[in-house]
């Protein structure tokens, strides 16, 4: 099962081994500070906002138009932003590192 590392806004590093599901679900299960998941993963709240480390962007992929629209309403949007609920972990993403974006 793939490993993912979250770096919180307070710079706490949390490694999650044997992750499954999307990044929002994994963060909630592991009490990652700063991830809310308020809309339940339907791409409308951006409380699961993360920054993908630059060396992972290509493998993680870019947001679709619906996700991008939601992200662009967030004042902390950056080109490497993703909504955690839209990034499904897989063996291809083993070792992924994401930073939790600041709260709105
Ligand atoms: S949980 Fe609401 S946008 Fe991801």
py3Dmol code that shows the C-alpha trace and the ligand (Angstrom):
import py3Dmol

protein = """\
ATOM      1  CA  UNK A   1       0.000   0.000   0.000  1.00  0.00           C
ATOM      2  CA  UNK A   2       1.332   3.467  -0.826  1.00  0.00           C
ATOM      3  CA  UNK A   3       2.822   5.923   1.632  1.00  0.00           C
ATOM      4  CA  UNK A   4       1.896   9.612   1.727  1.00  0.00           C
ATOM      5  CA  UNK A   5       3.436  12.402   3.780  1.00  0.00           C
ATOM      6  CA  UNK A   6       1.467  15.435   4.940  1.00  0.00           C
ATOM      7  CA  UNK A   7       3.227  18.604   6.073  1.00  0.00           C
ATOM      8  CA  UNK A   8       0.873  20.801   8.047  1.00  0.00           C
ATOM      9  CA  UNK A   9       0.824  24.598   7.953  1.00  0.00           C
ATOM     10  CA  UNK A  10       2.656  24.438  11.318  1.00  0.00           C
ATOM     11  CA  UNK A  11       5.361  22.341   9.574  1.00  0.00           C
ATOM     12  CA  UNK A  12       4.533  19.126  11.393  1.00  0.00           C
ATOM     13  CA  UNK A  13       5.321  16.118   9.208  1.00  0.00           C
ATOM     14  CA  UNK A  14       3.020  13.116   9.350  1.00  0.00           C
ATOM     15  CA  UNK A  15       3.754   9.968   7.342  1.00  0.00           C
ATOM     16  CA  UNK A  16       0.897   7.621   6.606  1.00  0.00           C
ATOM     17  CA  UNK A  17       1.813   4.130   5.455  1.00  0.00           C
ATOM     18  CA  UNK A  18      -0.722   1.759   3.929  1.00  0.00           C
ATOM     19  CA  UNK A  19      -2.876   4.638   2.738  1.00  0.00           C
ATOM     20  CA  UNK A  20      -6.018   4.032   0.701  1.00  0.00           C
ATOM     21  CA  UNK A  21      -8.785   6.300  -0.510  1.00  0.00           C
ATOM     22  CA  UNK A  22      -8.379   9.948  -1.373  1.00  0.00           C
ATOM     23  CA  UNK A  23      -6.116  12.437   0.405  1.00  0.00           C
ATOM     24  CA  UNK A  24      -9.000  14.081   2.286  1.00  0.00           C
ATOM     25  CA  UNK A  25     -10.190  10.746   3.670  1.00  0.00           C
ATOM     26  CA  UNK A  26      -6.657   9.723   4.623  1.00  0.00           C
ATOM     27  CA  UNK A  27      -6.047  13.078   6.329  1.00  0.00           C
ATOM     28  CA  UNK A  28      -9.250  12.849   8.372  1.00  0.00           C
ATOM     29  CA  UNK A  29      -8.522   9.260   9.416  1.00  0.00           C
ATOM     30  CA  UNK A  30      -5.092  10.368  10.618  1.00  0.00           C
ATOM     31  CA  UNK A  31      -6.122  13.646  12.283  1.00  0.00           C
ATOM     32  CA  UNK A  32      -4.062  15.846   9.979  1.00  0.00           C
ATOM     33  CA  UNK A  33      -4.429  19.414  11.224  1.00  0.00           C
ATOM     34  CA  UNK A  34      -5.937  21.801   8.698  1.00  0.00           C
ATOM     35  CA  UNK A  35      -7.948  19.330   6.614  1.00  0.00           C
ATOM     36  CA  UNK A  36     -11.690  19.625   7.073  1.00  0.00           C
ATOM     37  CA  UNK A  37     -13.565  17.807   4.353  1.00  0.00           C
ATOM     38  CA  UNK A  38     -16.673  19.872   5.073  1.00  0.00           C
ATOM     39  CA  UNK A  39     -18.521  19.053   1.848  1.00  0.00           C
ATOM     40  CA  UNK A  40     -17.847  15.335   2.101  1.00  0.00           C
ATOM     41  CA  UNK A  41     -15.693  15.251  -0.998  1.00  0.00           C
ATOM     42  CA  UNK A  42     -17.961  16.794  -3.632  1.00  0.00           C
ATOM     43  CA  UNK A  43     -15.457  19.441  -4.659  1.00  0.00           C
ATOM     44  CA  UNK A  44     -17.292  22.458  -3.272  1.00  0.00           C
ATOM     45  CA  UNK A  45     -15.681  23.581   0.019  1.00  0.00           C
ATOM     46  CA  UNK A  46     -11.878  23.542  -0.475  1.00  0.00           C
ATOM     47  CA  UNK A  47     -11.267  22.656   3.186  1.00  0.00           C
ATOM     48  CA  UNK A  48      -9.151  19.771   1.860  1.00  0.00           C
ATOM     49  CA  UNK A  49      -6.802  22.113  -0.018  1.00  0.00           C
ATOM     50  CA  UNK A  50      -3.225  20.859  -0.348  1.00  0.00           C
ATOM     51  CA  UNK A  51      -0.125  21.857  -2.273  1.00  0.00           C
ATOM     52  CA  UNK A  52       1.532  19.078  -4.240  1.00  0.00           C
ATOM     53  CA  UNK A  53       5.323  19.119  -4.057  1.00  0.00           C
ATOM     54  CA  UNK A  54       6.700  20.298  -7.393  1.00  0.00           C
ATOM     55  CA  UNK A  55       8.384  16.984  -8.206  1.00  0.00           C
ATOM     56  CA  UNK A  56       5.036  15.179  -7.859  1.00  0.00           C
ATOM     57  CA  UNK A  57       2.789  17.441  -9.941  1.00  0.00           C
ATOM     58  CA  UNK A  58       3.162  15.500 -13.165  1.00  0.00           C
ATOM     59  CA  UNK A  59       2.335  12.167 -11.549  1.00  0.00           C
ATOM     60  CA  UNK A  60      -0.569  13.507  -9.504  1.00  0.00           C
ATOM     61  CA  UNK A  61      -2.005  15.339 -12.495  1.00  0.00           C
ATOM     62  CA  UNK A  62      -3.843  18.612 -12.868  1.00  0.00           C
ATOM     63  CA  UNK A  63      -7.323  19.452 -11.549  1.00  0.00           C
ATOM     64  CA  UNK A  64     -10.296  19.153 -13.878  1.00  0.00           C
ATOM     65  CA  UNK A  65     -12.361  22.263 -14.632  1.00  0.00           C
ATOM     66  CA  UNK A  66     -14.794  21.779 -11.708  1.00  0.00           C
ATOM     67  CA  UNK A  67     -11.981  21.343  -9.192  1.00  0.00           C
ATOM     68  CA  UNK A  68     -10.054  24.248 -10.659  1.00  0.00           C
ATOM     69  CA  UNK A  69     -13.087  26.533 -10.383  1.00  0.00           C
ATOM     70  CA  UNK A  70     -13.386  25.685  -6.668  1.00  0.00           C
ATOM     71  CA  UNK A  71      -9.660  26.156  -6.094  1.00  0.00           C
ATOM     72  CA  UNK A  72      -9.581  29.537  -7.799  1.00  0.00           C
ATOM     73  CA  UNK A  73     -12.108  30.874  -5.285  1.00  0.00           C
ATOM     74  CA  UNK A  74      -9.601  30.087  -2.521  1.00  0.00           C
ATOM     75  CA  UNK A  75      -7.342  33.016  -1.630  1.00  0.00           C
ATOM     76  CA  UNK A  76      -4.410  30.627  -1.081  1.00  0.00           C
ATOM     77  CA  UNK A  77      -4.642  29.090  -4.544  1.00  0.00           C
ATOM     78  CA  UNK A  78      -1.311  28.276  -6.214  1.00  0.00           C
ATOM     79  CA  UNK A  79      -0.483  26.485  -9.472  1.00  0.00           C
ATOM     80  CA  UNK A  80       0.350  23.320  -7.491  1.00  0.00           C
ATOM     81  CA  UNK A  81      -2.935  23.357  -5.548  1.00  0.00           C
ATOM     82  CA  UNK A  82      -5.223  20.325  -5.490  1.00  0.00           C
ATOM     83  CA  UNK A  83      -8.298  19.392  -3.529  1.00  0.00           C
ATOM     84  CA  UNK A  84      -7.388  16.373  -1.452  1.00  0.00           C
ATOM     85  CA  UNK A  85     -10.781  14.782  -2.023  1.00  0.00           C
ATOM     86  CA  UNK A  86     -10.017  14.628  -5.744  1.00  0.00           C
ATOM     87  CA  UNK A  87      -6.640  12.863  -5.450  1.00  0.00           C
ATOM     88  CA  UNK A  88      -6.999   9.126  -5.074  1.00  0.00           C
ATOM     89  CA  UNK A  89      -3.952   7.347  -3.700  1.00  0.00           C
ATOM     90  CA  UNK A  90      -2.510   4.527  -5.778  1.00  0.00           C
ATOM     91  CA  UNK A  91       0.718   2.581  -5.992  1.00  0.00           C
ATOM     92  CA  UNK A  92       1.873   5.111  -8.618  1.00  0.00           C
ATOM     93  CA  UNK A  93       1.765   7.798  -5.912  1.00  0.00           C
ATOM     94  CA  UNK A  94       3.782   5.846  -3.330  1.00  0.00           C
ATOM     95  CA  UNK A  95       5.984   8.381  -1.534  1.00  0.00           C
ATOM     96  CA  UNK A  96       3.812  11.411  -2.360  1.00  0.00           C
ATOM     97  CA  UNK A  97       4.419  14.554  -0.275  1.00  0.00           C
ATOM     98  CA  UNK A  98       1.764  17.260   0.086  1.00  0.00           C
ATOM     99  CA  UNK A  99       1.573  20.396   2.193  1.00  0.00           C
ATOM    100  CA  UNK A 100      -1.664  21.430   3.856  1.00  0.00           C
ATOM    101  CA  UNK A 101      -2.702  24.880   2.620  1.00  0.00           C
ATOM    102  CA  UNK A 102      -3.491  27.603   5.157  1.00  0.00           C
ATOM    103  CA  UNK A 103      -7.121  27.903   6.217  1.00  0.00           C
ATOM    104  CA  UNK A 104      -9.254  30.496   4.415  1.00  0.00           C
TER     105      UNK A 104
END
"""
ligand_1 = """\
4
LIG
S -13.848 17.976 0.912
Fe -14.867 19.709 0.126
S -13.710 20.191 -1.637
Fe -12.726 18.453 -0.838
"""
view = py3Dmol.view(width=600, height=400)
view.addModel(protein, "pdb")
view.setStyle({"model": 0}, {"cartoon": {"style": "trace"}})
view.addModel(ligand_1, "xyz")
view.setStyle({"model": 1}, {"stick": {}})
view.zoomTo()
view.show()
